[in-house]
């Protein structure tokens, strides 16, 4: 699955392929057109963003944000993000 990584200290963006995602979640993100990005916010903790295609009045993306827990696997964090994205999409 392709994700955008925002790197410190300047926010440089890198598009990378990640393998630590449950296959059914990768398929769901791709099928639903959800763009996933992430950045490290503290050693070992990440903010993971899901752009579900909604826009604010000014045109900026409304992103679903999941903050990982210490020791949480990438697979489980992406599963949580998927659940949050599904809930946001169903409440449109």
N, CA, C and O atoms as a GROMACS GRO file, in nm:
protein
  368
    1UNK      N    1   0.085  -0.117   0.000
    1UNK     CA    2   0.000   0.000   0.000
    1UNK      C    3   0.090   0.123   0.000
    1UNK      O    4   0.188   0.128   0.073
    2UNK      N    5   0.056   0.222  -0.081
    2UNK     CA    6   0.133   0.345  -0.086
    2UNK      C    7   0.083   0.444   0.018
    2UNK      O    8  -0.038   0.467   0.030
    3UNK      N    9   0.176   0.503   0.092
    3UNK     CA   10   0.143   0.609   0.187
    3UNK      C   11   0.246   0.721   0.172
    3UNK      O   12   0.359   0.698   0.129
    4UNK      N   13   0.204   0.840   0.208
    4UNK     CA   14   0.294   0.955   0.210
    4UNK      C   15   0.347   0.972   0.351
    4UNK      O   16   0.270   0.980   0.447
    5UNK      N   17   0.478   0.978   0.363
    5UNK     CA   18   0.543   1.002   0.493
    5UNK      C   19   0.592   1.146   0.495
    5UNK      O   20   0.661   1.190   0.403
    6UNK      N   21   0.557   1.220   0.600
    6UNK     CA   22   0.608   1.354   0.620
    6UNK      C   23   0.727   1.342   0.716
    6UNK      O   24   0.713   1.294   0.828
    7UNK      N   25   0.843   1.386   0.669
    7UNK     CA   26   0.966   1.368   0.746
    7UNK      C   27   1.006   1.496   0.818
    7UNK      O   28   0.986   1.607   0.768
    8UNK      N   29   1.061   1.478   0.937
    8UNK     CA   30   1.114   1.591   1.014
    8UNK      C   31   1.251   1.628   0.962
    8UNK      O   32   1.316   1.541   0.904
    9UNK      N   33   1.297   1.747   0.978
    9UNK     CA   34   1.231   1.858   1.046
    9UNK      C   35   1.152   1.948   0.951
    9UNK      O   36   1.082   2.038   0.996
   10UNK      N   37   1.162   1.926   0.822
   10UNK     CA   38   1.106   2.022   0.726
   10UNK      C   39   0.975   1.978   0.661
   10UNK      O   40   0.922   2.050   0.576
   11UNK      N   41   0.923   1.863   0.698
   11UNK     CA   42   0.798   1.817   0.640
   11UNK      C   43   0.810   1.760   0.500
   11UNK      O   44   0.711   1.744   0.429
   12UNK      N   45   0.935   1.730   0.461
   12UNK     CA   46   0.957   1.670   0.328
   12UNK      C   47   0.867   1.548   0.312
   12UNK      O   48   0.852   1.470   0.406
   13UNK      N   49   0.808   1.532   0.194
   13UNK     CA   50   0.716   1.422   0.169
   13UNK      C   51   0.782   1.314   0.086
   13UNK      O   52   0.849   1.342  -0.013
   14UNK      N   53   0.763   1.190   0.128
   14UNK     CA   54   0.810   1.074   0.053
   14UNK      C   55   0.695   0.977   0.038
   14UNK      O   56   0.629   0.943   0.135
   15UNK      N   57   0.672   0.932  -0.084
   15UNK     CA   58   0.572   0.830  -0.111
   15UNK      C   59   0.641   0.695  -0.102
   15UNK      O   60   0.736   0.667  -0.176
   16UNK      N   61   0.594   0.610  -0.009
   16UNK     CA   62   0.658   0.481   0.012
   16UNK      C   63   0.554   0.370   0.008
   16UNK      O   64   0.435   0.392   0.029
   17UNK      N   65   0.602   0.250  -0.019
   17UNK     CA   66   0.519   0.129  -0.016
   17UNK      C   67   0.536   0.068   0.123
   17UNK      O   68   0.648   0.043   0.167
   18UNK      N   69   0.423   0.043   0.192
   18UNK     CA   70   0.432  -0.024   0.322
   18UNK      C   71   0.370  -0.163   0.310
   18UNK      O   72   0.273  -0.184   0.238
   19UNK      N   73   0.429  -0.256   0.384
   19UNK     CA   74   0.380  -0.394   0.383
   19UNK      C   75   0.308  -0.429   0.513
   19UNK      O   76   0.236  -0.529   0.519
   20UNK      N   77   0.328  -0.348   0.617
   20UNK     CA   78   0.270  -0.378   0.748
   20UNK      C   79   0.127  -0.327   0.758
   20UNK      O   80   0.095  -0.242   0.841
   21UNK      N   81   0.043  -0.383   0.672
   21UNK     CA   82  -0.099  -0.349   0.671
   21UNK      C   83  -0.176  -0.477   0.642
   21UNK      O   84  -0.136  -0.557   0.557
   22UNK      N   85  -0.287  -0.496   0.712
   22UNK     CA   86  -0.370  -0.613   0.682
   22UNK      C   87  -0.420  -0.602   0.538
   22UNK      O   88  -0.466  -0.495   0.498
   23UNK      N   89  -0.413  -0.710   0.461
   23UNK     CA   90  -0.452  -0.704   0.320
   23UNK      C   91  -0.593  -0.650   0.297
   23UNK      O   92  -0.616  -0.574   0.203
   24UNK      N   93  -0.687  -0.688   0.383
   24UNK     CA   94  -0.824  -0.639   0.365
   24UNK      C   95  -0.835  -0.489   0.389
   24UNK      O   96  -0.920  -0.422   0.330
   25UNK      N   97  -0.749  -0.435   0.476
   25UNK     CA   98  -0.749  -0.290   0.500
   25UNK      C   99  -0.687  -0.217   0.381
   25UNK      O  100  -0.739  -0.115   0.337
   26UNK      N  101  -0.576  -0.269   0.329
   26UNK     CA  102  -0.514  -0.209   0.211
   26UNK      C  103  -0.614  -0.204   0.096
   26UNK      O  104  -0.626  -0.103   0.027
   27UNK      N  105  -0.686  -0.313   0.075
   27UNK     CA  106  -0.786  -0.319  -0.031
   27UNK      C  107  -0.896  -0.215  -0.006
   27UNK      O  108  -0.941  -0.148  -0.099
   28UNK      N  109  -0.940  -0.203   0.118
   28UNK     CA  110  -1.046  -0.108   0.150
   28UNK      C  111  -1.000   0.035   0.122
   28UNK      O  112  -1.073   0.112   0.058
   29UNK      N  113  -0.880   0.072   0.169
   29UNK     CA  114  -0.831   0.208   0.144
   29UNK      C  115  -0.824   0.236  -0.006
   29UNK      O  116  -0.867   0.342  -0.051
   30UNK      N  117  -0.771   0.142  -0.082
   30UNK     CA  118  -0.756   0.161  -0.227
   30UNK      C  119  -0.892   0.166  -0.297
   30UNK      O  120  -0.914   0.251  -0.382
   31UNK      N  121  -0.982   0.075  -0.262
   31UNK     CA  122  -1.115   0.071  -0.324
   31UNK      C  123  -1.195   0.197  -0.297
   31UNK      O  124  -1.270   0.244  -0.383
   32UNK      N  125  -1.179   0.253  -0.178
   32UNK     CA  126  -1.255   0.372  -0.138
   32UNK      C  127  -1.183   0.503  -0.165
   32UNK      O  128  -1.232   0.610  -0.130
   33UNK      N  129  -1.065   0.495  -0.227
   33UNK     CA  130  -0.992   0.616  -0.264
   33UNK      C  131  -0.942   0.698  -0.147
   33UNK      O  132  -0.925   0.819  -0.159
   34UNK      N  133  -0.918   0.633  -0.034
   34UNK     CA  134  -0.869   0.704   0.084
   34UNK      C  135  -0.716   0.713   0.075
   34UNK      O  136  -0.647   0.611   0.069
   35UNK      N  137  -0.667   0.835   0.074
   35UNK     CA  138  -0.522   0.857   0.071
   35UNK      C  139  -0.471   0.861   0.214
   35UNK      O  140  -0.522   0.936   0.298
   36UNK      N  141  -0.370   0.780   0.242
   36UNK     CA  142  -0.315   0.769   0.377
   36UNK      C  143  -0.178   0.836   0.382
   36UNK      O  144  -0.095   0.817   0.294
   37UNK      N  145  -0.157   0.914   0.488
   37UNK     CA  146  -0.026   0.973   0.512
   37UNK      C  147   0.002   0.964   0.661
   37UNK      O  148  -0.088   0.941   0.742
   38UNK      N  149   0.129   0.983   0.696
   38UNK     CA  150   0.165   0.974   0.838
   38UNK      C  151   0.290   1.055   0.868
   38UNK      O  152   0.370   1.085   0.779
   39UNK      N  153   0.303   1.088   0.995
   39UNK     CA  154   0.423   1.156   1.042
   39UNK      C  155   0.450   1.115   1.186
   39UNK      O  156   0.358   1.090   1.264
   40UNK      N  157   0.578   1.107   1.218
   40UNK     CA  158   0.616   1.075   1.355
   40UNK      C  159   0.597   1.199   1.440
   40UNK      O  160   0.648   1.306   1.408
   41UNK      N  161   0.522   1.184   1.550
   41UNK     CA  162   0.496   1.299   1.638
   41UNK      C  163   0.576   1.291   1.767
   41UNK      O  164   0.592   1.392   1.837
   42UNK      N  165   0.624   1.174   1.798
   42UNK     CA  166   0.707   1.150   1.915
   42UNK      C  167   0.774   1.016   1.890
   42UNK      O  168   0.722   0.935   1.814
   43UNK      N  169   0.886   0.994   1.950
   43UNK     CA  170   0.958   0.869   1.923
   43UNK      C  171   0.866   0.748   1.936
   43UNK      O  172   0.815   0.718   2.044
   44UNK      N  173   0.846   0.679   1.824
   44UNK     CA  174   0.764   0.559   1.822
   44UNK      C  175   0.614   0.582   1.813
   44UNK      O  176   0.537   0.487   1.813
   45UNK      N  177   0.571   0.708   1.806
   45UNK     CA  178   0.427   0.740   1.795
   45UNK      C  179   0.405   0.821   1.669
   45UNK      O  180   0.485   0.907   1.632
   46UNK      N  181   0.294   0.793   1.604
   46UNK     CA  182   0.265   0.855   1.474
   46UNK      C  183   0.124   0.913   1.470
   46UNK      O  184   0.033   0.866   1.538
   47UNK      N  185   0.110   1.017   1.390
   47UNK     CA  186  -0.022   1.067   1.350
   47UNK      C  187  -0.044   1.010   1.211
   47UNK      O  188   0.038   1.029   1.121
   48UNK      N  189  -0.156   0.939   1.194
   48UNK     CA  190  -0.188   0.879   1.065
   48UNK      C  191  -0.315   0.948   1.015
   48UNK      O  192  -0.415   0.956   1.086
   49UNK      N  193  -0.308   0.998   0.892
   49UNK     CA  194  -0.416   1.075   0.834
   49UNK      C  195  -0.485   0.998   0.722
   49UNK      O  196  -0.419   0.933   0.641
   50UNK      N  197  -0.616   1.006   0.718
   50UNK     CA  198  -0.693   0.947   0.609
   50UNK      C  199  -0.773   1.055   0.539
   50UNK      O  200  -0.865   1.112   0.596
   51UNK      N  201  -0.737   1.084   0.414
   51UNK     CA  202  -0.811   1.182   0.333
   51UNK      C  203  -0.923   1.107   0.263
   51UNK      O  204  -0.899   1.032   0.169
   52UNK      N  205  -1.047   1.128   0.310
   52UNK     CA  206  -1.161   1.054   0.257
   52UNK      C  207  -1.234   1.128   0.144
   52UNK      O  208  -1.342   1.087   0.102
   53UNK      N  209  -1.174   1.236   0.097
   53UNK     CA  210  -1.230   1.307  -0.017
   53UNK      C  211  -1.325   1.420   0.017
   53UNK      O  212  -1.376   1.486  -0.073
   54UNK      N  213  -1.349   1.445   0.144
   54UNK     CA  214  -1.434   1.558   0.185
   54UNK      C  215  -1.349   1.684   0.191
   54UNK      O  216  -1.230   1.678   0.221
   55UNK      N  217  -1.411   1.799   0.162
   55UNK     CA  218  -1.339   1.926   0.163
   55UNK      C  219  -1.415   2.028   0.249
   55UNK      O  220  -1.538   2.028   0.254
   56UNK      N  221  -1.337   2.114   0.315
   56UNK     CA  222  -1.395   2.226   0.390
   56UNK      C  223  -1.441   2.332   0.288
   56UNK      O  224  -1.412   2.321   0.169
   57UNK      N  225  -1.510   2.432   0.336
   57UNK     CA  226  -1.559   2.539   0.248
   57UNK      C  227  -1.447   2.607   0.170
   57UNK      O  228  -1.469   2.653   0.057
   58UNK      N  229  -1.328   2.613   0.228
   58UNK     CA  230  -1.215   2.677   0.159
   58UNK      C  231  -1.139   2.582   0.067
   58UNK      O  232  -1.040   2.621   0.005
   59UNK      N  233  -1.186   2.456   0.058
   59UNK     CA  234  -1.125   2.359  -0.032
   59UNK      C  235  -1.018   2.272   0.028
   59UNK      O  236  -0.968   2.181  -0.038
   60UNK      N  237  -0.981   2.296   0.153
   60UNK     CA  238  -0.879   2.212   0.216
   60UNK      C  239  -0.939   2.077   0.254
   60UNK      O  240  -1.057   2.069   0.290
   61UNK      N  241  -0.858   1.971   0.246
   61UNK     CA  242  -0.910   1.838   0.280
   61UNK      C  243  -0.949   1.827   0.427
   61UNK      O  244  -0.881   1.880   0.515
   62UNK      N  245  -1.057   1.758   0.451
   62UNK     CA  246  -1.094   1.721   0.588
   62UNK      C  247  -1.040   1.580   0.608
   62UNK      O  248  -1.086   1.485   0.545
   63UNK      N  249  -0.943   1.568   0.696
   63UNK     CA  250  -0.877   1.440   0.716
   63UNK      C  251  -0.917   1.378   0.849
   63UNK      O  252  -0.938   1.448   0.948
   64UNK      N  253  -0.927   1.247   0.849
   64UNK     CA  254  -0.949   1.172   0.971
   64UNK      C  255  -0.809   1.146   1.029
   64UNK      O  256  -0.719   1.104   0.957
   65UNK      N  257  -0.792   1.170   1.158
   65UNK     CA  258  -0.659   1.158   1.219
   65UNK      C  259  -0.664   1.054   1.331
   65UNK      O  260  -0.750   1.058   1.419
   66UNK      N  261  -0.570   0.961   1.325
   66UNK     CA  262  -0.555   0.861   1.431
   66UNK      C  263  -0.415   0.876   1.490
   66UNK      O  264  -0.316   0.878   1.416
   67UNK      N  265  -0.407   0.885   1.622
   67UNK     CA  266  -0.278   0.892   1.692
   67UNK      C  267  -0.247   0.755   1.749
   67UNK      O  268  -0.325   0.698   1.826
   68UNK      N  269  -0.132   0.701   1.711
   68UNK     CA  270  -0.096   0.567   1.756
   68UNK      C  271  -0.063   0.567   1.904
   68UNK      O  272  -0.027   0.668   1.964
   69UNK      N  273  -0.077   0.449   1.961
   69UNK     CA  274  -0.040   0.427   2.100
   69UNK      C  275   0.102   0.368   2.104
   69UNK      O  276   0.143   0.301   2.009
   70UNK      N  277   0.173   0.392   2.211
   70UNK     CA  278   0.307   0.336   2.226
   70UNK      C  279   0.300   0.184   2.214
   70UNK      O  280   0.221   0.120   2.282
   71UNK      N  281   0.383   0.128   2.125
   71UNK     CA  282   0.390  -0.016   2.107
   71UNK      C  283   0.285  -0.074   2.014
   71UNK      O  284   0.286  -0.195   1.988
   72UNK      N  285   0.195   0.008   1.962
   72UNK     CA  286   0.090  -0.041   1.872
   72UNK      C  287   0.150  -0.075   1.736
   72UNK      O  288   0.236  -0.002   1.686
   73UNK      N  289   0.106  -0.184   1.677
   73UNK     CA  290   0.158  -0.222   1.545
   73UNK      C  291   0.098  -0.132   1.437
   73UNK      O  292  -0.009  -0.074   1.453
   74UNK      N  293   0.170  -0.123   1.327
   74UNK     CA  294   0.123  -0.046   1.212
   74UNK      C  295  -0.010  -0.105   1.162
   74UNK      O  296  -0.102  -0.031   1.128
   75UNK      N  297  -0.018  -0.238   1.157
   75UNK     CA  298  -0.140  -0.304   1.110
   75UNK      C  299  -0.261  -0.264   1.195
   75UNK      O  300  -0.367  -0.230   1.142
   76UNK      N  301  -0.244  -0.267   1.327
   76UNK     CA  302  -0.356  -0.234   1.415
   76UNK      C  303  -0.392  -0.086   1.408
   76UNK      O  304  -0.510  -0.051   1.414
   77UNK      N  305  -0.292   0.000   1.394
   77UNK     CA  306  -0.319   0.143   1.381
   77UNK      C  307  -0.395   0.173   1.252
   77UNK      O  308  -0.489   0.253   1.252
   78UNK      N  309  -0.356   0.110   1.141
   78UNK     CA  310  -0.426   0.132   1.015
   78UNK      C  311  -0.567   0.074   1.021
   78UNK      O  312  -0.658   0.127   0.957
   79UNK      N  313  -0.587  -0.034   1.096
   79UNK     CA  314  -0.722  -0.089   1.115
   79UNK      C  315  -0.809   0.014   1.187
   79UNK      O  316  -0.925   0.034   1.150
   80UNK      N  317  -0.753   0.079   1.291
   80UNK     CA  318  -0.828   0.182   1.364
   80UNK      C  319  -0.861   0.299   1.272
   80UNK      O  320  -0.973   0.350   1.275
   81UNK      N  321  -0.764   0.342   1.190
   81UNK     CA  322  -0.790   0.451   1.097
   81UNK      C  323  -0.901   0.412   1.000
   81UNK      O  324  -0.989   0.492   0.972
   82UNK      N  325  -0.897   0.290   0.950
   82UNK     CA  326  -1.002   0.244   0.858
   82UNK      C  327  -1.140   0.255   0.924
   82UNK      O  328  -1.234   0.306   0.863
   83UNK      N  329  -1.151   0.208   1.047
   83UNK     CA  330  -1.278   0.213   1.119
   83UNK      C  331  -1.327   0.358   1.131
   83UNK      O  332  -1.445   0.386   1.110
   84UNK      N  333  -1.237   0.448   1.165
   84UNK     CA  334  -1.273   0.589   1.178
   84UNK      C  335  -1.317   0.646   1.043
   84UNK      O  336  -1.413   0.723   1.037
   85UNK      N  337  -1.248   0.609   0.936
   85UNK     CA  338  -1.284   0.657   0.802
   85UNK      C  339  -1.421   0.603   0.760
   85UNK      O  340  -1.502   0.676   0.704
   86UNK      N  341  -1.446   0.476   0.788
   86UNK     CA  342  -1.576   0.416   0.756
   86UNK      C  343  -1.688   0.490   0.829
   86UNK      O  344  -1.792   0.519   0.769
   87UNK      N  345  -1.667   0.521   0.956
   87UNK     CA  346  -1.767   0.592   1.033
   87UNK      C  347  -1.791   0.732   0.978
   87UNK      O  348  -1.906   0.778   0.970
   88UNK      N  349  -1.684   0.800   0.938
   88UNK     CA  350  -1.698   0.935   0.882
   88UNK      C  351  -1.772   0.932   0.749
   88UNK      O  352  -1.855   1.018   0.721
   89UNK      N  353  -1.741   0.832   0.666
   89UNK     CA  354  -1.807   0.821   0.537
   89UNK      C  355  -1.955   0.788   0.552
   89UNK      O  356  -2.038   0.836   0.474
   90UNK      N  357  -1.989   0.707   0.650
   90UNK     CA  358  -2.130   0.668   0.666
   90UNK      C  359  -2.213   0.781   0.726
   90UNK      O  360  -2.336   0.778   0.719
   91UNK      N  361  -2.148   0.881   0.784
   91UNK     CA  362  -2.223   0.993   0.844
   91UNK      C  363  -2.233   1.112   0.749
   91UNK      O  364  -2.283   1.218   0.789
   92UNK      N  365  -2.187   1.097   0.625
   92UNK     CA  366  -2.198   1.207   0.527
   92UNK      C  367  -2.341   1.240   0.499
   92UNK      O  368  -2.369   1.330   0.419
   0.00000   0.00000   0.00000
